[in-house]
Amino acid sequence: MYAIVEIAGQQFKVEKDKKIFVHRLQEEEGANVEFDNVLLVEDESGVKVGTPKVDGAKVSAKVLEHLKGDKVIVFKKKRRKGYKKKNGHRQYMTQIQIEEIIG
């Protein structure tokens, strides 16, 4: 059984006991969260596709930890013009573990 769910503006394919990284959530570590914006659910009876979301479907997860992603370096240069610009970025992320898919 799996589901396609929208979390913090991004879509993820989730399964039971799967750990995923999402954009930073407001909940504290150890808290349980529910996502009701489920776009697709696949189970023994078949595939249910939402228009735009499946009615009555929910995904519950547990927040494991808050962390920062890998550093991304952005370097811009224009040749023969003396223009160079270097910038870095680290995305704040949350690791969650999917506990249950209700659909």
C-alpha positions in Angstrom: 0.0 0.0 0.0 1.3 3.5 -0.9 0.0 7.0 -1.3 0.9 10.2 -3.0 0.7 13.0 -0.5 1.4 16.7 -0.6 3.6 17.9 2.3 4.8 21.5 2.6 4.1 22.2 -1.1 5.9 19.1 -2.5 4.5 15.7 -3.5 5.9 12.5 -2.0 5.2 8.8 -2.6 4.9 7.4 0.9 4.7 3.8 2.3 4.3 2.6 5.9 7.5 2.8 8.0 9.3 4.8 5.3 11.5 7.8 6.4 11.5 10.9 4.2 13.0 14.4 4.4 10.6 17.3 3.9 10.8 21.1 4.2 10.9 22.2 7.9 7.7 21.6 9.8 6.5 23.6 12.8 5.9 20.5 15.0 8.4 19.5 17.6 10.5 16.3 17.6 8.5 13.3 18.7 5.2 14.9 17.7 2.6 13.1 15.5 1.3 14.9 12.4 -1.5 14.2 10.0 -1.6 15.1 6.3 -5.0 15.1 4.7 -4.0 16.4 1.3 -3.7 12.9 -0.2 -3.8 12.8 -4.0 -3.7 9.1 -4.7 -4.1 5.9 -2.6 -3.2 2.4 -3.8 -4.3 -0.6 -1.7 -5.7 -4.2 -2.1 -8.9 -2.9 -3.7 -7.2 -0.9 -6.3 -6.1 2.7 -7.0 -8.1 5.7 -5.9 -7.3 9.0 -7.6 -8.5 12.2 -6.1 -10.0 15.2 -7.9 -7.9 16.9 -6.6 -7.7 14.9 -3.3 -9.1 11.6 -2.1 -12.0 12.1 0.4 -11.4 10.7 3.8 -7.8 9.7 3.2 -5.1 10.6 5.7 -1.5 9.9 6.3 -0.1 10.0 9.8 3.6 10.4 10.6 6.0 11.0 13.4 8.6 13.8 13.4 12.0 12.3 14.0 14.4 15.2 13.9 15.0 18.7 12.5 18.2 19.2 10.6 19.9 21.1 7.8 20.5 19.7 4.3 23.7 19.6 2.3 25.4 22.9 1.3 24.7 24.1 -2.2 27.2 26.5 -3.8 25.9 29.0 -6.4 28.7 30.5 -8.4 28.0 33.1 -11.1 30.7 34.5 -13.5 30.8 36.6 -16.7 34.0 36.1 -18.6 36.2 39.1 -19.3 34.0 41.4 -17.2 35.5 40.9 -13.7 32.1 39.8 -12.4 32.1 36.9 -9.9 29.5 36.1 -7.3 29.6 33.2 -4.9 26.7 32.3 -2.7 25.8 29.2 -0.5 22.6 27.8 0.9 21.6 25.1 3.4 17.9 24.1 3.4 16.2 23.5 6.8 14.6 20.0 6.8 12.6 17.7 8.9 12.9 13.9 8.9 9.5 12.1 9.4 8.5 8.5 9.5 5.2 7.4 8.0 3.2 5.4 10.6 -0.2 4.8 8.9 -2.1 5.4 5.7 -5.8 5.6 6.0 -7.6 5.6 2.7 
